Amino acid sequence: MARLRFGDQSIPRVTRVATGGGGGNVGALADVDLTDTSSGGLQDGSVLVYKQSIAKFIPTTVLNNITINGGTF
């Protein structure tokens, strides 16, 4: 939790900031399913892709229905 010091300062200043817990792994997130092996499971080169039918991200090495927009140069 941040503390604010008012006293004789003209503006409040943050004197301490606490950060999140950190650590852990991506598989522990509620919307990531690393157990779905229908798309290849965990393999080198896998990426997480959102699967609407289960409302979660799953690992896959095959990208279907994707458009990559490289922007304008």
Phi and psi in radians as a Rosetta constraint file:
Dihedral C 1 N 2 CA 2 C 2 CIRCULARHARMONIC -1.456 0.35
Dihedral N 2 CA 2 C 2 N 3 CIRCULARHARMONIC 2.535 0.35
Dihedral C 2 N 3 CA 3 C 3 CIRCULARHARMONIC -1.884 0.35
Dihedral N 3 CA 3 C 3 N 4 CIRCULARHARMONIC 2.451 0.35
Dihedral C 3 N 4 CA 4 C 4 CIRCULARHARMONIC -1.929 0.35
Dihedral N 4 CA 4 C 4 N 5 CIRCULARHARMONIC 2.377 0.35
Dihedral C 4 N 5 CA 5 C 5 CIRCULARHARMONIC -1.922 0.35
Dihedral N 5 CA 5 C 5 N 6 CIRCULARHARMONIC 2.147 0.35
Dihedral C 5 N 6 CA 6 C 6 CIRCULARHARMONIC -1.780 0.35
Dihedral N 6 CA 6 C 6 N 7 CIRCULARHARMONIC -1.151 0.35
Dihedral C 6 N 7 CA 7 C 7 CIRCULARHARMONIC 0.617 0.35
Dihedral N 7 CA 7 C 7 N 8 CIRCULARHARMONIC -2.229 0.35
Dihedral C 7 N 8 CA 8 C 8 CIRCULARHARMONIC -1.667 0.35
Dihedral N 8 CA 8 C 8 N 9 CIRCULARHARMONIC 0.165 0.35
Dihedral C 8 N 9 CA 9 C 9 CIRCULARHARMONIC -1.340 0.35
Dihedral N 9 CA 9 C 9 N 10 CIRCULARHARMONIC 2.582 0.35
Dihedral C 9 N 10 CA 10 C 10 CIRCULARHARMONIC -1.323 0.35
Dihedral N 10 CA 10 C 10 N 11 CIRCULARHARMONIC -0.456 0.35
Dihedral C 10 N 11 CA 11 C 11 CIRCULARHARMONIC -2.388 0.35
Dihedral N 11 CA 11 C 11 N 12 CIRCULARHARMONIC 2.597 0.35
Dihedral C 11 N 12 CA 12 C 12 CIRCULARHARMONIC -1.123 0.35
Dihedral N 12 CA 12 C 12 N 13 CIRCULARHARMONIC 2.521 0.35
Dihedral C 12 N 13 CA 13 C 13 CIRCULARHARMONIC -2.248 0.35
Dihedral N 13 CA 13 C 13 N 14 CIRCULARHARMONIC 2.489 0.35
Dihedral C 13 N 14 CA 14 C 14 CIRCULARHARMONIC -1.376 0.35
Dihedral N 14 CA 14 C 14 N 15 CIRCULARHARMONIC 2.188 0.35
Dihedral C 14 N 15 CA 15 C 15 CIRCULARHARMONIC -1.836 0.35
Dihedral N 15 CA 15 C 15 N 16 CIRCULARHARMONIC -0.276 0.35
Dihedral C 15 N 16 CA 16 C 16 CIRCULARHARMONIC -2.683 0.35
Dihedral N 16 CA 16 C 16 N 17 CIRCULARHARMONIC 2.409 0.35
Dihedral C 16 N 17 CA 17 C 17 CIRCULARHARMONIC -2.266 0.35
Dihedral N 17 CA 17 C 17 N 18 CIRCULARHARMONIC 2.250 0.35
Dihedral C 17 N 18 CA 18 C 18 CIRCULARHARMONIC -1.701 0.35
Dihedral N 18 CA 18 C 18 N 19 CIRCULARHARMONIC 2.453 0.35
Dihedral C 18 N 19 CA 19 C 19 CIRCULARHARMONIC -1.893 0.35
Dihedral N 19 CA 19 C 19 N 20 CIRCULARHARMONIC 2.988 0.35
Dihedral C 19 N 20 CA 20 C 20 CIRCULARHARMONIC -1.100 0.35
Dihedral N 20 CA 20 C 20 N 21 CIRCULARHARMONIC 3.023 0.35
Dihedral C 20 N 21 CA 21 C 21 CIRCULARHARMONIC -1.119 0.35
Dihedral N 21 CA 21 C 21 N 22 CIRCULARHARMONIC -0.602 0.35
Dihedral C 21 N 22 CA 22 C 22 CIRCULARHARMONIC 1.178 0.35
Dihedral N 22 CA 22 C 22 N 23 CIRCULARHARMONIC -3.111 0.35
Dihedral C 22 N 23 CA 23 C 23 CIRCULARHARMONIC 1.229 0.35
Dihedral N 23 CA 23 C 23 N 24 CIRCULARHARMONIC -2.850 0.35
Dihedral C 23 N 24 CA 24 C 24 CIRCULARHARMONIC 1.365 0.35
Dihedral N 24 CA 24 C 24 N 25 CIRCULARHARMONIC -2.902 0.35
Dihedral C 24 N 25 CA 25 C 25 CIRCULARHARMONIC -2.546 0.35
Dihedral N 25 CA 25 C 25 N 26 CIRCULARHARMONIC 2.878 0.35
Dihedral C 25 N 26 CA 26 C 26 CIRCULARHARMONIC -1.119 0.35
Dihedral N 26 CA 26 C 26 N 27 CIRCULARHARMONIC -0.522 0.35
Dihedral C 26 N 27 CA 27 C 27 CIRCULARHARMONIC -1.157 0.35
Dihedral N 27 CA 27 C 27 N 28 CIRCULARHARMONIC -0.310 0.35
Dihedral C 27 N 28 CA 28 C 28 CIRCULARHARMONIC -1.446 0.35
Dihedral N 28 CA 28 C 28 N 29 CIRCULARHARMONIC -0.132 0.35
Dihedral C 28 N 29 CA 29 C 29 CIRCULARHARMONIC -1.275 0.35
Dihedral N 29 CA 29 C 29 N 30 CIRCULARHARMONIC 2.519 0.35
Dihedral C 29 N 30 CA 30 C 30 CIRCULARHARMONIC -1.113 0.35
Dihedral N 30 CA 30 C 30 N 31 CIRCULARHARMONIC -0.513 0.35
Dihedral C 30 N 31 CA 31 C 31 CIRCULARHARMONIC -1.789 0.35
Dihedral N 31 CA 31 C 31 N 32 CIRCULARHARMONIC 0.417 0.35
Dihedral C 31 N 32 CA 32 C 32 CIRCULARHARMONIC -2.137 0.35
Dihedral N 32 CA 32 C 32 N 33 CIRCULARHARMONIC 2.235 0.35
Dihedral C 32 N 33 CA 33 C 33 CIRCULARHARMONIC -2.061 0.35
Dihedral N 33 CA 33 C 33 N 34 CIRCULARHARMONIC 1.755 0.35
Dihedral C 33 N 34 CA 34 C 34 CIRCULARHARMONIC -1.582 0.35
Dihedral N 34 CA 34 C 34 N 35 CIRCULARHARMONIC 0.084 0.35
Dihedral C 34 N 35 CA 35 C 35 CIRCULARHARMONIC -1.657 0.35
Dihedral N 35 CA 35 C 35 N 36 CIRCULARHARMONIC -0.217 0.35
Dihedral C 35 N 36 CA 36 C 36 CIRCULARHARMONIC -1.284 0.35
Dihedral N 36 CA 36 C 36 N 37 CIRCULARHARMONIC 1.867 0.35
Dihedral C 36 N 37 CA 37 C 37 CIRCULARHARMONIC -1.714 0.35
Dihedral N 37 CA 37 C 37 N 38 CIRCULARHARMONIC 0.077 0.35
Dihedral C 37 N 38 CA 38 C 38 CIRCULARHARMONIC -1.167 0.35
Dihedral N 38 CA 38 C 38 N 39 CIRCULARHARMONIC -0.389 0.35
Dihedral C 38 N 39 CA 39 C 39 CIRCULARHARMONIC -1.850 0.35
Dihedral N 39 CA 39 C 39 N 40 CIRCULARHARMONIC 0.373 0.35
Dihedral C 39 N 40 CA 40 C 40 CIRCULARHARMONIC 1.881 0.35
Dihedral N 40 CA 40 C 40 N 41 CIRCULARHARMONIC -0.224 0.35
Dihedral C 40 N 41 CA 41 C 41 CIRCULARHARMONIC 1.133 0.35
Dihedral N 41 CA 41 C 41 N 42 CIRCULARHARMONIC -2.777 0.35
Dihedral C 41 N 42 CA 42 C 42 CIRCULARHARMONIC -1.462 0.35
Dihedral N 42 CA 42 C 42 N 43 CIRCULARHARMONIC 2.026 0.35
Dihedral C 42 N 43 CA 43 C 43 CIRCULARHARMONIC -2.415 0.35
Dihedral N 43 CA 43 C 43 N 44 CIRCULARHARMONIC 2.788 0.35
Dihedral C 43 N 44 CA 44 C 44 CIRCULARHARMONIC -0.993 0.35
Dihedral N 44 CA 44 C 44 N 45 CIRCULARHARMONIC 2.381 0.35
Dihedral C 44 N 45 CA 45 C 45 CIRCULARHARMONIC 1.496 0.35
Dihedral N 45 CA 45 C 45 N 46 CIRCULARHARMONIC 0.035 0.35
Dihedral C 45 N 46 CA 46 C 46 CIRCULARHARMONIC -1.204 0.35
Dihedral N 46 CA 46 C 46 N 47 CIRCULARHARMONIC 2.607 0.35
Dihedral C 46 N 47 CA 47 C 47 CIRCULARHARMONIC -2.223 0.35
Dihedral N 47 CA 47 C 47 N 48 CIRCULARHARMONIC 2.743 0.35
Dihedral C 47 N 48 CA 48 C 48 CIRCULARHARMONIC -1.539 0.35
Dihedral N 48 CA 48 C 48 N 49 CIRCULARHARMONIC 2.264 0.35
Dihedral C 48 N 49 CA 49 C 49 CIRCULARHARMONIC -2.224 0.35
Dihedral N 49 CA 49 C 49 N 50 CIRCULARHARMONIC 2.395 0.35
Dihedral C 49 N 50 CA 50 C 50 CIRCULARHARMONIC -1.292 0.35
Dihedral N 50 CA 50 C 50 N 51 CIRCULARHARMONIC 2.258 0.35
Dihedral C 50 N 51 CA 51 C 51 CIRCULARHARMONIC -1.965 0.35
Dihedral N 51 CA 51 C 51 N 52 CIRCULARHARMONIC 1.864 0.35
Dihedral C 51 N 52 CA 52 C 52 CIRCULARHARMONIC -1.067 0.35
Dihedral N 52 CA 52 C 52 N 53 CIRCULARHARMONIC -0.613 0.35
Dihedral C 52 N 53 CA 53 C 53 CIRCULARHARMONIC -1.095 0.35
Dihedral N 53 CA 53 C 53 N 54 CIRCULARHARMONIC -0.487 0.35
Dihedral C 53 N 54 CA 54 C 54 CIRCULARHARMONIC -1.993 0.35
Dihedral N 54 CA 54 C 54 N 55 CIRCULARHARMONIC -0.008 0.35
Dihedral C 54 N 55 CA 55 C 55 CIRCULARHARMONIC 0.968 0.35
Dihedral N 55 CA 55 C 55 N 56 CIRCULARHARMONIC 0.765 0.35
Dihedral C 55 N 56 CA 56 C 56 CIRCULARHARMONIC -2.529 0.35
Dihedral N 56 CA 56 C 56 N 57 CIRCULARHARMONIC 2.848 0.35
Dihedral C 56 N 57 CA 57 C 57 CIRCULARHARMONIC -1.564 0.35
Dihedral N 57 CA 57 C 57 N 58 CIRCULARHARMONIC 2.383 0.35
Dihedral C 57 N 58 CA 58 C 58 CIRCULARHARMONIC -2.221 0.35
Dihedral N 58 CA 58 C 58 N 59 CIRCULARHARMONIC 2.679 0.35
Dihedral C 58 N 59 CA 59 C 59 CIRCULARHARMONIC -1.399 0.35
Dihedral N 59 CA 59 C 59 N 60 CIRCULARHARMONIC 2.481 0.35
Dihedral C 59 N 60 CA 60 C 60 CIRCULARHARMONIC -2.704 0.35
Dihedral N 60 CA 60 C 60 N 61 CIRCULARHARMONIC 2.734 0.35
Dihedral C 60 N 61 CA 61 C 61 CIRCULARHARMONIC -1.923 0.35
Dihedral N 61 CA 61 C 61 N 62 CIRCULARHARMONIC 0.028 0.35
Dihedral C 61 N 62 CA 62 C 62 CIRCULARHARMONIC -2.069 0.35
Dihedral N 62 CA 62 C 62 N 63 CIRCULARHARMONIC 2.187 0.35
Dihedral C 62 N 63 CA 63 C 63 CIRCULARHARMONIC -1.818 0.35
Dihedral N 63 CA 63 C 63 N 64 CIRCULARHARMONIC 2.010 0.35
Dihedral C 63 N 64 CA 64 C 64 CIRCULARHARMONIC -1.991 0.35
Dihedral N 64 CA 64 C 64 N 65 CIRCULARHARMONIC 2.675 0.35
Dihedral C 64 N 65 CA 65 C 65 CIRCULARHARMONIC 0.948 0.35
Dihedral N 65 CA 65 C 65 N 66 CIRCULARHARMONIC 0.838 0.35
Dihedral C 65 N 66 CA 66 C 66 CIRCULARHARMONIC -2.258 0.35
Dihedral N 66 CA 66 C 66 N 67 CIRCULARHARMONIC 2.437 0.35
Dihedral C 66 N 67 CA 67 C 67 CIRCULARHARMONIC -2.071 0.35
Dihedral N 67 CA 67 C 67 N 68 CIRCULARHARMONIC 2.233 0.35
Dihedral C 67 N 68 CA 68 C 68 CIRCULARHARMONIC -1.860 0.35
Dihedral N 68 CA 68 C 68 N 69 CIRCULARHARMONIC 2.096 0.35
Dihedral C 68 N 69 CA 69 C 69 CIRCULARHARMONIC -1.862 0.35
Dihedral N 69 CA 69 C 69 N 70 CIRCULARHARMONIC 1.958 0.35
Dihedral C 69 N 70 CA 70 C 70 CIRCULARHARMONIC -1.423 0.35
Dihedral N 70 CA 70 C 70 N 71 CIRCULARHARMONIC 0.014 0.35
Dihedral C 70 N 71 CA 71 C 71 CIRCULARHARMONIC 1.522 0.35
Dihedral N 71 CA 71 C 71 N 72 CIRCULARHARMONIC -2.930 0.35
Dihedral C 71 N 72 CA 72 C 72 CIRCULARHARMONIC -2.036 0.35
Dihedral N 72 CA 72 C 72 N 73 CIRCULARHARMONIC 2.339 0.35
